[in-house]
Amino acid sequence: MTPSSRRPVSHHDDDGHDATPVDGVDFTVVDLETTGLSADRGDRVCEVGLVRIRGGAVMETFGTLIDPTIPVSAGAYAVNGISPAMLAGAPQFPEVLPKITSMLAGSVLVAYNAPFDVSFLNSEFRLGGAPVPANTVVDVLALARQLLPGRPKYAQSAVAALLSISYPIRHRAIEDAMVTSKILMHFLSMLKAYGRGGDVRDLTRKDLGRSIGGQRAEKIAQALASGGDIWIRYLSPSDGEVTQRIVTPIRGAAGAGAPTAALEAFCHVLQARRTFRLDYILDVHPVEVMRE
C-alpha cells in the first residue's frame, strides 16, 4: 500500500465524535528552512524535509533544497547557513509540490512549532495554485511544554538533549524533521504510560498536562495506600538531568494539589529519603517486589 492510498481509520467514541487511534495512523513530520520569519511578508521556503512514520517506523523520507526565487535574509543565513551557491540549480517549490502532496496524503501533519511551518507550507501551496493541506496538525513544541513542565527553554535542541536524542546537524530540514519524529515517538511512549495518547485528539489537547498530572497523582496515591514501590523517570529541576529510580513512597509532601506538589520517598538508588516534585516525574509504573 502506498502512502498516498493509506488513510487513517476513524471510529466513534462514546460521545459520537470521530476518534482516530494513534496506532492506525501515519504521521508526516515536516520541517522547513526559510528565507525569513514571515510568509505573510513574502518570505519563502528554501529547504524542505519530510519524514513519514507508521507504527514508530520510518516509512519514507524526502528532503531537498528549494530555489525560493528571492534572497535568503542575513538573519536566516546566520541560522541555517544556506547560501546562494547551495541553491543554484535547486528546484522551485511547484516542482516538488506533487511529492509533498503525496507524502502528506492520508496522514497527520507533525512539526516542531507547527504554526510557523504550516503558515509557510500553506503559502507555498497557494502560490503553486494548489489547495492548502487539510491534515490534522500536531505541534510537538506544544506537547513539550505540557509534558516537560517548568523548563527554561523549549528550543528543539534543548528538548532533544533533555531526552538524550542525538542532534549532530541543526537547522537543516531533513535532520530537524528526523529529530522531531524521535521526540514525537518519545512523547507517545510517555503518554501511553499514563493511559493517554491512544487517540490522535489526545495529541492536540490543551489540557493534556493537567490530565497527565491527575493520572500521575493517582498512581502515586495507589502506591502510598498499598505500600508498594514505584519506578519513576525523574527530571531534576536543578540541572535538567533525567534519571530512572525505584522509590518507596512515604508520604505526600506539603502542597498536594498545587503545581509544586511533591512526594517524599525512599530512593533505592541513593539509599536515602528524597523529595520529588510531582510535575517533574515524567513516567511512573508500579513495581512488583518480593518481600520476606
N, C-alpha and C positions, 0 to 999 in steps of 0.2 A: 504494500500500500504506500503510495507516495505521500509526502507531507501535505500536498495541496488537497488530497482527497480525504484525508483523515479529519474528522470533526469531533469536537468534544461531545460526549454523551450526557445529556441533561436529564435529571429526574425531578420529581416534585417533592418538596419537603412537606412537613405536617401542615404548614400554612398555605400550601398550594403554590408556592413560588418555585421557580426553576432553581435546581441545585445541580452543580457540576462537580462530581468527585475529582479531587486532585489527581488520584491515581489513573484516571481515564482521560487526562488532558495533555496536550503538548504545550510547552512553553517556548516562545521565541524571544530570546534575550537580545535586546537592541542597544548598541552604543554608537553614538555619532560624534565625530570631531567636526568642528565648525569654524567658520571664518571670524566669528564674533559671538556675542552673547544673546542676540535678539533676532529671531526670524521675522518679527513684525517690523524691524528696522532694516530689513533687506539682507541680513547675514544669511549665508548658505552653508550647506553640508560640504565638507572636503574629505571626509572619510566615513565609511560605514562598516560596521561589524555586526554580524548576526550569528547566534548560536541557538539551534533548535534542540530541545531536550524532551525526552519521553521516558518516564519511569526512572528518572535520575541519570539516564544515559544520554550522551551527546549523539544525536542522530545526523546532524548536518551543520556545517558552518559555511559562512560566506563573509569575505572581507575584501574591500578594495578602496583605494584612494579615489576621490571624485574630483573632477575639474569643476570648481564652483563658479567659474566664469568671472569672478571678482577676486581681488587680492585677499589673502589671509591677513587679518589685522596683526599689528605688532604684539598686542596682548595675547591673541590666540596662538601666535607662533611661539611666544615665550612658554606656553603651556604644552602644546602638542609637538612643536618642532617640525611642523610640516611646511616645507619650503616650496617656492615656485618651481624649482628644478624637479622636486619629487612629484609634482602634479602635472608636469609636462607629459602629454600623451595619455593621461588618465581619462576614463570615460566620463561623460556628463551624467547627471542623475537619471534623466529619462532613459538612458541606455541600460541601466541596471534596475529600473523600476519593475519590469516583469519578474526578475529574480527575487527581488524583495517581496513583491506581492505574493509570489508562490510560497516563500518561506513563512510569511505571516498567516497564510490561509489556514483557517480552522484551528488557530492556536490562541493562547493567552499571551499578550504582548507584555514583556517584562523589561524594566530599565531601572537604573540607579539614578534617582531624581527624574522620574518619568515625565513630569510636566515639561522639562527642558527638551528632552529627546522627542517627545510626542509633538511638541509645537513645531520643531524643525521638520520632523517626518511629514506632518500634515501639510506644512508649507511647500515642501518639495513635491508632494503628490499633487497639490493644486497647480503648481507651476508646470508639472508634467501632464496636466489635463486628465488626471485620474481621480476617482473618488477617494477621499481620505479613509484610512483604515478604521473599521468599526469594532476592532477587537476589544475584549475586556482588557483593562490595563492594571498591572500590579507594579507598585512602586517599592522597590527594595529599600530605598532610603527611608520611606515611611515605616516599613516593617522594622528596620534597625532602630529607629527612635522609640518604638514601642517595646521591642524585645530585648534591647540593651539599654535600659534606662540610666539616666544620670551621667552619660559620658560627655566630656567637654567638647569633643569633635565627632562628627559623623561623616567625615570625608570617606570615600570608598576605600582609600588606602588604610585609614585608621581602623575601619571596621574589619577589613581583611586581616590586618595584623592582629587584632584582638581575637579573631577566630583561627589564627595560625594558618591562614591561606597565603600561599606564595604569590607574590605580585612583583616579578622582576622588571616588567616593562609597563610603564604607566602612561596614560593619556594617549594611547593608540587604540583604535576602535575594537579590533577583534580581541586583543588582550584584555581590555576592560570588560568586554562582553563575557569572556570566559570567567573572569573573576566574579562578576555579578552572578553568573549562573551557579558558581560554587557557594556564594553567600546565600543565595536562594535555597539551595539544597540543604544547607546547614539549618536555615530557619524552618524549613519544612520538617526536618527531623526534630527540632526543638518543639515545634507546635504539636507534633504527634505525642510527645511525652506528656503534654497537658490535655490530651483529648481534643485538640483543635487542629485546624489546617486540613481536615478531610474534604472540605468544600472550598472551591475557588473563592467564594464570597468571604471566607474567613480571612483571606489574604488582603482584602480591601476594607476590612472593618476598622473604624476609628477607635473603637473601644477594646481592641484586642489586648492591649497591655493590661487594662483593668480586668478583663476576663481571665487572662493568664494568671494574674495576681490572685484571683479568687481560687483558681484551681490549685495553685502552689500552696496557698494558706490551708486549703482543705487537706492536702496530702500531709502537710506538716502536722496539722491538728490530729489527724488519724494516728500518726507516729507517736505523738505525745500521749495520746489516750492509750495506745497499745504497749508503749514502752519499747517499740521496735526501732531498729536502726534504719537510716536512710542514706542513700548515695546521692551526693549533690555535685553539681558542676558550678563553681562559685567564681564570680568576677570580683576581684579585690578592688574596693573603692579607692584605695590609696595609689596603687601602681598599675591597675588595669590587667594584672596577671589573671589568667583563668586556670583554676586548679580543680582536680577531682578528689573528693574526700568521702569517707564513710563517717557519719557522725551519729551520736546517740542524743536525740533531743532531750533537753532537761526542762526547759520552760520557755514560754513566750516572754520576751523582754518588754520593757516599758514601751508604750507607743503602739500597741497592737491595733491594727486597723488604719494606722496612719501611713503616709508614704514611706516613713523611715522605720516601720515596724521591723522587729528583729527577733531572732531565735537564739537562745542560749543553748549550747550543745557541747558534748564532749567530742573532740575531734580525734579520731583514731590515727590520723597521720601525724599530728603534732603531739599526741598523747597529753592533751591539755584541754581545759574548757575555753571555748571561744564564743564570741557573739557574731552572728551572721545577719547582715541586712537581708530581709526577705526579697526585696526588689532586685538584689544582686545575685540571687540564686537562679541561675539560668535553666537548670534542669534538675529534677528530683525524682527518685524512684525508691520505693520501699526495698529493704534488703532482708532476705531470709537468713537468720543467723542461728546456728546450732548452739544451744546453751546447755550447760550441765545442770 
